[in-house]
Amino acid sequence: MRPRGMGRIRLAMGAVTGLAVVATCGVPAVPASSQRRPVIHTSSGAVAGEHVDRDLQRFNAIPYAAPPTGALRWQPPRPAQAWKDVKDGARTAPRCPQHANPADSNPAGTAEDCLYLNVTAPRTASTGRLPVMVWLHGGGFTQGAGGDYDARRLARAGAVVVTVNYRLGVFGFLGHPGLAGSGAFGLLDQQAALRWVRHNAAAFGGDPRNVTLFGESAGAFSTCAQLTSPAATGLFDKAIIQSGSCSMRQMGIDPAGGDTIWPSREAGERIAAAVAAQVGCAEAAQTMPCLRRVPTSRLLAAQQKVPATWAPSYGTDTLPRQPGQAVAEGRFHRVPLMVGGTAHEARYFVAMYFDGPGRPLNQETYQQFLRTSFGRDAKRVSERYPTGAYGSPSLAWAAIATDRAWTCPTLAGSRLLARRTSIYQYEFADGNAPRPAGFAVPRAFPLGAYHGAELSYLFDGPGAAIDTPASSGQRRLADQMIGYWTNFAATGNPNGQGLPFWKPLTSKSANDVHTLTPNGSNGDAAAPHHCRFWAAHS
């Protein structure tokens, strides 16, 4: 049975001329001067895209929900209003409200009317049989946009790729007692986008019954959350989780310390109350009407002043259980999974927060961090991670944070997942991966296979920009990864002709982690990350 509304969707290729410029849902119609462009008819109206090279077409800034503005601020997403004119899908969608980040050239965004998605597909995709890949961007739940990721290489390999904007920060994850969608508006946006994909994928040549949800960092945590959200039942068929597992530990100012990254409903409400106090809306009975009147810029400023981790809250209708707990209890959607991370995740964060110009991490500070984070176990950790073995206190601390917060919890969580579904585990381990463009850290700091290093192997665009060209070996690895990712999206198995064989992970396997490097080496990812040590000292 086809999803409701599919009968009204069709593909049209033709001239777009003589159309008035009319703005609907924040996206203007195609100007009359437009030349011949591809036109797609969606369940809400027609969109004119653009040709990308000779073999692809792209449709940007398609509204998948109504603008969450005015009375709809901090409400679950509503359906997008239908339109009669042909929308211009060659423009860039506005970014959801966010601060600029000079450390990685992330631009600011101020538009709350931001619930748009972008579709890249092969030009000949008219059969409705290609796998669909829905990308959730990273950025700590406070930054980023779907339009930062150019998916042409994945599309060229035979997929329809959708990149999504969702509400961020205080706009996406504010919690308040009795508020529908509290603590999870960004997740509800993602679910609305997935419903849109189910209804409209076939118009772009995609199979609405073969949808892979994938994301990196906050996008990976989002994918984990959707994996355990009852409200996401039936919205996707596979998932790829890149550097952000359900079981990851907290990593903030003290990267090795803390516990779960997921705030409880009560913690989320306390954070929101602090923001309300910052903008003069602390009176409980009037808090939400007051907050809805506050300008976007003031809310962003208040968000900056409140020390908090913005993320989806659990204990809510959308996310009843903490995702790591839900995985341990087997309460997740039984879909095939690919899960992994990078070999040196935390070097990016240590370089940004602890080893900047004029304030390097030294031996004294390293020992202080160990005592603060591990108490009486500090000596054991110091013996396991001596600074001499890593080259500097900064790199030793980065190794601790990578192993304890990222790699080992991810692997342990994957083994729990493997009890109930098929899972392919990887580690991206190119220690010479090109550095991110615009990253404000001295080149002398060795980033290695840093958090986000794999993105340039899958995507182009500002979200995956690098400062040096990839080598021939790195380009071969990128081709392999594109093959793995799109094969998995098509069949639930990444293996394919010409690719090194990738064994699935089992609940007890010690070395079934597929290592992605330019030289194709493989091995036991748990051993160099000291996962047995952390299992005994966490």
C-alpha positions as CSV (number, residue, x, y, z in Angstrom):
1,M,0.0,0.0,0.0
2,R,1.4,3.4,-1.0
3,P,1.7,6.2,1.5
4,R,-1.3,8.5,1.6
5,G,-0.9,11.3,-1.0
6,M,1.3,9.3,-3.4
7,G,-1.3,9.3,-6.1
8,R,-1.1,13.1,-6.4
9,I,2.7,13.1,-7.0
10,R,4.2,13.0,-10.4
11,L,7.5,13.9,-12.1
12,A,7.4,16.6,-14.8
13,M,10.4,17.7,-16.8
14,G,9.8,20.9,-18.8
15,A,10.2,24.6,-19.3
16,V,9.5,26.9,-16.4
17,T,8.6,30.3,-18.0
18,G,6.1,33.1,-17.6
19,L,5.5,32.6,-13.9
20,A,4.8,35.4,-11.5
21,V,7.1,35.9,-8.5
22,V,4.9,35.1,-5.5
23,A,6.3,34.2,-2.0
24,T,4.7,31.3,-0.3
25,C,5.9,29.7,3.0
26,G,9.0,32.0,2.7
27,V,10.3,30.6,-0.6
28,P,9.7,32.7,-3.7
29,A,8.2,31.3,-6.9
30,V,10.4,30.9,-10.0
31,P,11.1,34.2,-11.8
32,A,9.8,34.6,-15.3
33,S,13.4,34.8,-16.7
34,S,14.2,31.2,-15.7
35,Q,15.5,28.9,-18.4
36,R,14.5,25.3,-18.9
37,R,14.7,23.6,-15.5
38,P,13.5,20.3,-14.0
39,V,10.1,20.5,-12.2
40,I,8.9,18.1,-9.5
41,H,5.3,18.0,-8.3
42,T,5.2,17.2,-4.6
43,S,2.2,16.7,-2.3
44,S,2.1,20.4,-1.5
45,G,3.0,21.9,-4.9
46,A,5.5,22.1,-7.7
47,V,9.2,22.9,-7.3
48,A,11.7,23.9,-10.0
49,G,15.2,22.7,-9.4
50,E,18.5,22.9,-11.2
51,H,20.7,20.5,-13.2
52,V,23.9,19.6,-11.4
53,D,26.6,18.5,-13.9
54,R,25.1,16.3,-16.6
55,D,23.7,13.5,-14.5
56,L,22.1,15.0,-11.4
57,Q,19.3,17.4,-10.4
58,R,18.9,19.2,-7.2
59,F,15.8,20.8,-5.5
60,N,16.6,23.1,-2.6
61,A,14.6,24.9,0.0
62,I,11.5,22.8,-0.1
63,P,9.2,23.4,2.9
64,Y,8.3,20.3,4.7
65,A,6.5,22.0,7.6
66,A,4.8,25.3,8.3
67,P,7.1,28.1,9.6
68,P,7.4,27.7,13.4
69,T,7.0,31.4,14.0
70,G,4.6,33.5,16.2
71,A,2.2,31.2,18.0
72,L,3.9,28.2,16.4
73,R,7.2,28.9,18.1
74,W,7.7,25.9,20.4
75,Q,4.9,23.9,18.9
76,P,5.2,20.5,17.2
77,P,5.6,21.1,13.4
78,R,2.5,21.7,11.4
79,P,2.1,20.6,7.7
80,A,3.4,23.1,5.1
81,Q,0.7,25.1,3.4
82,A,0.1,24.1,-0.2
83,W,1.0,26.4,-3.0
84,K,-0.1,27.0,-6.6
85,D,2.9,28.6,-8.1
86,V,6.1,26.8,-9.0
87,K,8.6,27.4,-6.2
88,D,12.2,28.2,-6.9
89,G,14.3,25.3,-5.8
90,A,17.6,26.7,-6.9
91,R,18.0,29.0,-3.9
92,T,19.6,28.3,-0.5
93,A,17.2,27.7,2.4
94,P,17.7,30.0,5.4
95,R,19.6,28.6,8.4
96,C,17.8,28.0,11.6
97,P,18.7,30.6,14.3
98,Q,22.3,30.1,15.5
99,H,25.4,32.0,16.4
100,A,28.4,32.1,14.0
101,N,31.3,30.0,15.1
102,P,34.6,31.6,14.1
103,A,36.5,28.4,15.0
104,D,35.1,26.6,12.0
105,S,33.6,29.3,9.8
106,N,30.0,28.3,10.7
107,P,27.9,31.3,9.7
108,A,25.1,32.8,11.8
109,G,21.4,32.2,11.2
110,T,18.4,34.4,12.3
111,A,15.4,33.0,10.4
112,E,12.9,31.0,12.4
113,D,11.2,30.2,9.1
114,C,13.7,27.5,8.4
115,L,12.0,24.1,8.1
116,Y,13.2,23.2,4.6
117,L,14.9,20.3,3.0
118,N,17.0,19.7,-0.1
119,V,16.9,16.8,-2.5
120,T,19.7,15.6,-4.9
121,A,18.9,12.8,-7.3
122,P,20.1,11.3,-10.5
123,R,18.4,12.9,-13.5
124,T,17.2,9.5,-14.9
125,A,15.6,8.5,-11.6
126,S,12.0,8.2,-12.6
127,T,11.2,4.6,-11.6
128,G,10.8,5.2,-7.8
129,R,13.2,2.4,-7.0
130,L,16.4,4.1,-5.8
131,P,17.3,4.0,-2.1
132,V,16.6,7.2,-0.2
133,M,19.1,8.7,2.3
134,V,18.0,11.3,4.7
135,W,20.9,13.3,6.2
136,L,20.8,15.0,9.7
137,H,23.6,17.5,10.1
138,G,25.8,17.9,13.1
139,G,26.7,21.0,15.1
140,G,26.1,20.3,18.7
141,F,22.3,20.8,18.3
142,T,23.1,24.6,18.1
143,Q,24.7,25.0,14.6
144,G,24.6,23.8,11.1
145,A,22.2,23.4,8.2
146,G,21.2,20.7,5.7
147,G,22.4,23.0,2.8
148,D,26.0,22.8,4.1
149,Y,26.3,19.3,2.6
150,D,26.5,18.8,-1.1
151,A,25.5,15.2,-1.6
152,R,26.3,14.8,-5.4
153,R,28.7,11.9,-4.9
154,L,26.2,9.8,-3.0
155,A,23.5,10.6,-5.5
156,R,25.8,9.8,-8.4
157,A,26.3,6.3,-6.8
158,G,22.6,5.7,-7.1
159,A,20.8,7.3,-4.2
160,V,18.2,10.0,-3.7
161,V,19.7,12.1,-0.9
162,V,17.7,14.5,1.3
163,T,19.4,17.0,3.6
164,V,17.3,18.5,6.4
165,N,17.1,21.7,8.5
166,Y,15.7,21.3,12.0
167,R,15.2,23.6,14.9
168,L,18.3,24.1,17.1
169,G,19.3,25.3,20.5
170,V,16.7,27.1,22.6
171,F,14.2,27.0,19.6
172,G,14.6,23.2,19.2
173,F,15.0,21.8,22.7
174,L,13.4,24.2,25.2
175,G,11.5,22.3,27.9
176,H,8.5,23.5,29.9
177,P,5.9,21.7,32.0
178,G,2.8,20.8,30.1
179,L,4.1,22.0,26.8
180,A,3.3,19.7,23.9
181,G,6.6,18.6,22.3
182,S,8.6,19.9,25.2
183,G,12.3,19.3,25.0
184,A,12.1,17.6,21.5
185,F,10.9,20.1,18.9
186,G,14.0,19.4,16.8
187,L,13.3,15.7,16.9
188,L,9.7,16.3,15.9
189,D,10.9,18.4,12.9
190,Q,13.1,15.5,11.8
191,Q,10.1,13.1,12.0
192,A,8.0,15.6,10.0
193,A,10.7,15.5,7.3
194,L,10.7,11.7,7.3
195,R,7.0,11.7,6.8
196,W,7.4,14.2,3.9
197,V,10.0,11.8,2.4
198,R,7.6,8.8,2.7
199,H,5.0,10.8,0.8
200,N,7.2,12.4,-1.8
201,A,10.3,10.2,-2.4
202,A,8.8,8.5,-5.5
203,A,8.5,11.9,-7.3
204,F,12.3,12.1,-7.2
205,G,12.9,8.5,-8.3
206,G,13.3,7.2,-4.7
207,D,11.7,4.2,-3.1
208,P,9.6,5.5,-0.2
209,R,9.8,2.0,1.4
210,N,13.6,2.1,1.5
211,V,14.7,5.1,3.5
212,T,18.0,5.3,5.4
213,L,18.3,7.9,8.2
214,F,21.9,8.9,8.7
215,G,23.8,11.7,10.5
216,E,27.1,12.7,12.1
217,S,27.7,14.1,15.6
218,A,24.4,15.8,16.7
219,G,22.9,14.3,13.6
220,A,24.1,10.9,14.8
221,F,22.6,11.5,18.3
222,S,19.4,12.5,16.5
223,T,19.5,9.2,14.6
224,C,19.9,7.4,17.9
225,A,17.0,9.3,19.4
226,Q,14.8,8.4,16.5
227,L,15.9,4.8,16.8
228,T,14.4,4.7,20.3
229,S,11.5,7.1,19.8
230,P,8.1,5.4,19.6
231,A,6.9,8.4,17.6
232,A,9.4,7.5,14.8
233,T,7.9,4.0,14.3
234,G,7.8,3.2,10.6
235,L,9.5,6.4,9.4
236,F,12.8,4.8,8.3
237,D,14.1,1.4,7.3
238,K,17.9,1.6,8.1
239,A,20.2,3.9,10.0
240,I,23.8,5.0,9.8
241,I,25.2,6.5,13.0
242,Q,28.5,8.5,12.6
243,S,30.4,9.7,15.7
244,G,27.5,9.9,18.2
245,S,26.1,6.7,19.7
246,C,23.1,6.2,22.0
247,S,25.5,5.1,24.7
248,M,28.1,7.9,24.5
249,R,29.2,9.7,27.6
250,Q,29.1,13.4,28.2
251,M,31.9,15.5,26.8
252,G,31.9,19.2,27.6
253,I,34.4,21.4,29.2
254,D,35.8,18.3,30.9
255,P,35.8,15.9,28.0
256,A,36.6,12.8,30.0
257,G,34.1,13.4,32.8
258,G,30.4,13.3,33.1
259,D,27.9,10.7,32.2
260,T,25.2,10.5,29.6
261,I,24.9,13.3,27.0
262,W,21.1,13.1,27.2
263,P,19.4,15.6,29.6
264,S,16.4,14.5,31.6
265,R,13.1,16.3,31.2
266,E,13.7,18.0,34.6
267,A,17.2,19.1,33.6
268,G,15.9,20.5,30.3
269,E,13.2,22.4,32.1
270,R,15.8,23.9,34.5
271,I,17.9,25.1,31.5
272,A,14.8,26.6,29.9
273,A,13.9,28.4,33.2
274,A,17.3,29.9,33.2
275,V,16.9,31.2,29.7
276,A,13.4,32.6,30.6
277,A,15.0,34.4,33.6
278,Q,17.6,35.9,31.2
279,V,14.9,37.5,29.1
280,G,12.5,38.6,31.8
281,C,10.0,35.8,31.4
282,A,10.4,34.0,34.8
283,E,6.7,34.2,35.9
284,A,5.6,30.6,35.6
285,A,1.9,31.3,34.5
286,Q,3.1,33.7,31.7
287,T,6.4,32.1,30.7
288,M,5.4,30.7,27.3
289,P,3.4,33.7,26.0
290,C,6.2,35.9,27.2
291,L,8.9,33.8,25.5
292,R,7.0,33.8,22.2
293,R,7.2,37.6,22.2
294,V,10.9,37.7,22.7
295,P,12.9,38.6,19.5
296,T,15.1,35.9,18.0
297,S,18.3,37.8,18.7
298,R,17.5,38.1,22.4
299,L,16.8,34.4,22.8
300,L,20.1,33.6,21.0
301,A,21.9,35.9,23.4
302,A,20.3,34.3,26.4
303,Q,21.2,30.9,25.1
304,Q,24.8,31.9,25.0
305,K,24.7,33.1,28.6
306,V,23.3,29.9,30.1
307,P,25.9,27.1,30.5
308,A,24.1,24.1,29.2
309,T,24.1,21.2,26.7
310,W,21.3,21.7,24.3
311,A,20.0,18.2,23.3
312,P,16.8,16.3,23.2
313,S,15.4,15.6,26.7
314,Y,14.3,12.1,27.7
315,G,11.3,11.4,30.0
316,T,9.2,13.1,27.4
317,D,6.4,11.9,25.1
318,T,8.8,11.9,22.1
319,L,11.7,10.3,24.0
320,P,10.3,8.3,26.9
321,R,13.6,6.7,27.9
322,Q,17.2,7.7,27.8
323,P,18.4,6.2,24.5
324,G,21.3,4.3,26.0
325,Q,19.0,2.7,28.5
326,A,16.4,2.0,25.8
327,V,19.1,0.2,23.8
328,A,20.1,-1.9,26.8
329,E,16.5,-2.9,27.3
330,G,16.0,-3.7,23.7
331,R,13.5,-0.9,23.2
332,F,14.5,0.3,19.7
333,H,13.3,-0.1,16.1
334,R,14.6,-3.3,14.6
335,V,16.3,-1.8,11.5
336,P,19.8,-2.7,10.0
337,L,22.5,-0.4,11.3
338,M,25.9,0.9,10.5
339,V,27.7,2.5,13.4
340,G,31.1,4.0,13.9
341,G,33.4,6.9,14.6
342,T,36.9,8.3,14.1
343,A,40.1,7.0,15.7
344,H,40.9,10.4,17.3
345,E,37.5,11.9,17.9
346,A,38.4,14.2,20.8
347,R,41.5,15.8,19.3
348,Y,39.2,18.3,17.5
349,F,37.7,19.4,20.9
350,V,41.0,19.4,22.8
351,A,42.5,21.5,20.1
352,M,39.6,23.9,20.1
353,Y,39.0,24.2,23.9
354,F,42.2,23.2,25.7
355,D,45.1,23.8,23.4
356,G,44.5,27.1,21.8
357,P,47.1,29.8,21.2
358,G,48.6,31.0,24.5
359,R,47.0,28.3,26.7
360,P,48.4,24.9,25.9
361,L,47.6,21.9,28.1
362,N,50.7,21.2,30.2
363,Q,51.7,18.4,32.5
364,E,50.4,20.1,35.6
365,T,47.0,20.8,34.1
366,Y,46.8,17.2,32.8
367,Q,47.3,15.8,36.2
368,Q,44.8,18.2,37.6
369,F,42.2,17.0,35.0
370,L,42.9,13.4,35.9
371,R,42.3,14.1,39.6
372,T,39.2,16.0,39.0
373,S,37.7,13.5,36.6
374,F,38.8,10.2,38.1
375,G,39.5,10.8,41.8
376,R,41.3,7.8,43.3
377,D,41.5,6.1,39.9
378,A,43.6,9.1,38.5
379,K,46.9,7.2,39.1
380,R,45.7,4.2,37.2
381,V,44.5,6.3,34.3
382,S,47.8,8.2,34.3
383,E,49.7,5.0,34.1
384,R,47.6,3.7,31.2
385,Y,47.9,7.1,29.4
386,P,51.4,8.4,30.1
387,T,52.1,11.7,28.3
388,G,55.4,10.3,26.9
389,A,53.5,7.6,25.0
390,Y,51.3,10.2,23.2
391,G,53.8,13.0,22.6
392,S,52.1,15.7,24.8
393,P,49.6,16.2,27.6
394,S,47.1,17.4,25.0
395,L,47.2,14.3,23.0
396,A,47.1,12.0,26.0
397,W,44.0,13.8,27.3
398,A,42.5,13.6,23.8
399,A,43.1,9.8,23.8
400,I,41.4,9.5,27.2
401,A,38.4,11.5,26.1
402,T,38.2,9.6,22.8
403,D,38.4,6.2,24.4
404,R,36.2,6.7,27.5
405,A,33.6,9.1,26.1
406,W,33.3,8.0,22.4
407,T,34.8,4.7,21.2
408,C,34.4,2.3,24.0
409,P,30.8,3.2,24.9
410,T,29.9,3.2,21.2
411,L,31.3,-0.3,20.8
412,A,29.6,-1.6,24.0
413,G,26.3,-0.1,22.8
414,S,26.7,-1.7,19.4
415,R,27.2,-5.1,20.9
416,L,23.9,-4.6,22.7
417,L,22.2,-3.6,19.4
418,A,23.8,-6.7,17.7
419,R,21.8,-9.0,20.0
420,R,18.6,-7.9,18.2
421,T,19.5,-6.5,14.7
422,S,22.2,-6.7,12.1
423,I,24.9,-4.1,12.6
424,Y,28.1,-3.2,10.8
425,Q,30.7,-1.4,12.9
426,Y,33.5,0.8,11.5
427,E,36.3,3.1,12.6
428,F,37.6,5.8,10.3
429,A,41.3,5.8,10.9
430,D,43.0,8.0,8.3
431,G,45.5,9.7,10.6
432,N,46.5,12.1,7.8
433,A,42.9,13.2,6.9
434,P,42.8,16.7,5.4
435,R,42.1,19.3,8.1
436,P,38.9,21.2,8.2
437,A,38.9,24.5,6.3
438,G,38.9,27.6,8.5
439,F,39.7,25.7,11.7
440,A,41.4,28.2,14.0
441,V,44.1,25.9,15.5
442,P,47.8,25.9,14.7
443,R,48.8,23.4,12.1
444,A,51.4,22.0,14.4
445,F,48.6,20.3,16.4
446,P,48.1,16.8,14.9
447,L,44.4,16.4,14.5
448,G,44.7,12.8,13.1
449,A,41.4,11.1,12.3
450,Y,39.5,13.9,14.1
451,H,35.8,14.2,14.8
452,G,34.1,14.9,11.5
453,A,37.2,13.9,9.4
454,E,35.1,11.4,7.4
455,L,32.7,14.0,6.1
456,S,34.8,15.2,3.2
457,Y,35.0,11.6,2.0
458,L,31.2,11.5,1.6
459,F,30.2,15.1,0.9
460,D,31.3,18.3,-0.7
461,G,30.1,21.7,0.4
462,P,31.0,24.0,3.4
463,G,29.9,21.4,6.0
464,A,32.7,19.1,4.7
465,A,35.2,21.7,3.5
466,I,38.9,20.8,3.9
467,D,42.0,23.0,3.6
468,T,44.1,20.7,1.4
469,P,43.2,18.4,-1.5
470,A,42.8,14.7,-0.8
471,S,45.6,12.4,-1.9
472,S,45.1,9.7,-4.5
473,G,44.8,7.1,-1.7
474,Q,42.3,9.2,0.2
475,R,40.2,9.6,-3.0
476,R,40.2,5.8,-3.3
477,L,39.1,5.5,0.3
478,A,36.3,8.0,-0.4
479,D,35.1,6.0,-3.4
480,Q,35.1,2.9,-1.1
481,M,33.1,4.7,1.5
482,I,30.6,6.0,-1.0
483,G,30.2,2.4,-2.1
484,Y,29.7,1.1,1.4
485,W,27.2,3.8,2.4
486,T,25.1,3.5,-0.7
487,N,25.2,-0.3,-0.8
488,F,24.0,-0.3,2.8
489,A,21.2,2.2,1.9
490,A,20.1,-0.1,-0.9
491,T,20.3,-3.5,0.8
492,G,21.2,-3.2,4.5
493,N,24.6,-4.7,3.7
494,P,27.6,-2.5,2.8
495,N,29.4,-5.1,0.9
496,G,29.6,-5.0,-2.9
497,Q,31.7,-5.8,-5.9
498,G,35.3,-4.4,-5.7
499,L,35.0,-3.5,-2.0
500,P,37.1,-5.1,0.9
501,F,34.8,-7.5,2.7
502,W,33.1,-6.1,5.9
503,K,32.0,-8.6,8.5
504,P,28.9,-7.8,10.6
505,L,29.5,-7.2,14.3
506,T,28.2,-9.8,16.8
507,S,27.3,-9.3,20.4
508,K,30.5,-11.1,21.5
509,S,32.9,-10.4,18.7
510,A,36.2,-8.7,19.6
511,N,37.5,-7.7,16.2
512,D,34.7,-7.3,13.8
513,V,35.2,-3.5,13.5
514,H,36.0,-2.5,9.9
515,T,38.8,0.0,9.8
516,L,38.7,2.6,7.1
517,T,42.1,3.8,6.0
518,P,43.7,4.6,2.7
519,N,45.8,1.4,2.9
520,G,42.8,-0.8,3.7
521,S,44.2,-2.2,7.0
522,N,41.9,-3.9,9.5
523,G,42.2,-4.9,13.2
524,D,40.7,-4.9,16.7
525,A,39.5,-1.4,17.3
526,A,38.9,-2.1,21.0
527,A,42.5,-2.9,21.9
528,P,44.2,0.5,21.0
529,H,41.3,2.3,22.8
530,H,41.8,0.3,26.0
531,C,38.1,-0.7,26.2
532,R,38.7,-3.5,28.7
533,F,40.4,-1.0,31.0
534,W,37.5,1.4,30.8
535,A,35.0,-1.4,31.4
536,A,36.7,-2.0,34.7
537,H,37.2,1.7,35.7
538,S,34.0,3.5,34.6
